[in-house]
Amino acid sequence: MKTVWQDVRYGMRMLRKNPGVTLIAIIALALGVGANASIFRVVNAVLLRPLPFAEADQLVMVWERRPRQNLASNPVAPADFLDWQQQNQSFSAMAAYTARAFNLTGTGAEPER
């Protein structure tokens, strides 16, 4: 155990002595960890846990575009969605969803989000 502490102290002295090498090592480690996490996220989403639908590769998300308001992907109003659904000739089915935050409470409890 004594030699481990000696090695750690020696390593710290060398890092302080060469700040350029230390900076390069920190940047390389940060980029390596970031790239590894990003790749794992993609592999996990695509290969390990794909969407729970029979034909997930055929799912599409449709947005409303409003260039005058500089909105490239605006959520669709319910009335517009119903119009699209009635006039649909391209998709086998259409559904809508919304992501909302709600406060949950129990009897006499504080609201939680």
N, C-alpha and C positions, 0 to 999 in steps of 0.2 A: 504494500500500500504506500510505503514511503517513496518508492521509485515513481509511482503514478503522480504524486504531488510534485516531485522534482521535475518530471516531464511537463506537467501543466505549467509550472512556474517558468520553465525554460521557454516553452511555447509562447507564453504571454510576453516575456522579455523580447523575443524575436519579433513578435507582432508590433510591439511598441517601437522597436528599433527600425523597422521597415514599414512606414505607414502606407507607401504606395502599393506594396505587395498585399498588405492587409486590406486595403480598399478593393483591390482587384479580386481578392479571395471572397470578400463579402458580397460583391456584385455578382460574381460567378455562382455563389451558393444561392443567392436570392433568385437569379434567373433560372437556375436549375430547379429549385423547389417550385417556383411559379409555373414553369413549363410542365413539370411533372403533374402538378395539381390540375392544370388545364386539360392535359391529355387524359388523365384519369376521369375527369368529369365527362368528357365526350365519350370515352369508351364505356363508362358506366351507363350513360343515358342511351347509347345506341346499341351496344352489344349485350351488356349484362342485364339491364332492366329496361327493355323497350316498352313502348306504350301498350296498355292492355286492350288492344283492339285487334280484330282478326286481320284487317288490311290497313295497318297503321301508316303504310307508305302512301296511301291514297287520301289521308286527311289533309285538309287545307284550312287556312285561316283567312277569312275575308275581312278587309278593313275598308272604311270609307276614307277617301282622300280629299283633303281640302287645301289646295295649294294657295289660295288667297289668304288663308289664315296661317299658312306655313305649317300645316299639320299633315304629315305624310301617312300616319296610321291612326286615324281617329276612330273611337268606338262607334258602332252603328246604333242609331236610334231604334227603339222597338218598332215603331211604325214602318220605318224603312226596311227593317229586317223582314217584317211580315209581307211587305210588297215583294221583296226579293224572293222570299219563300214561295209565294203564289206564282210568280213569273219564272221560276227556276226551270231551266231546260238543260243545264250542264251537270248538275250533281244528283246523285241518287237520293240524298236526303240532306237537310240543312237543320242545324240546331244553333241556339245562341246560349251564351253564358256571360256572366259578369263576375268580376272579382271584387268583393266588398268586404269590409271589416265590420264586425259586429261585436258588441259587448255582451258577454255571457255572465249571467248571475245565477246563483242558487238562492234558496230561501234565506233572506236576511244577510246575504253575503255581498261583498264589494264587487262591482263589475270588473271583469277581466277581459283583456283583449288578446 
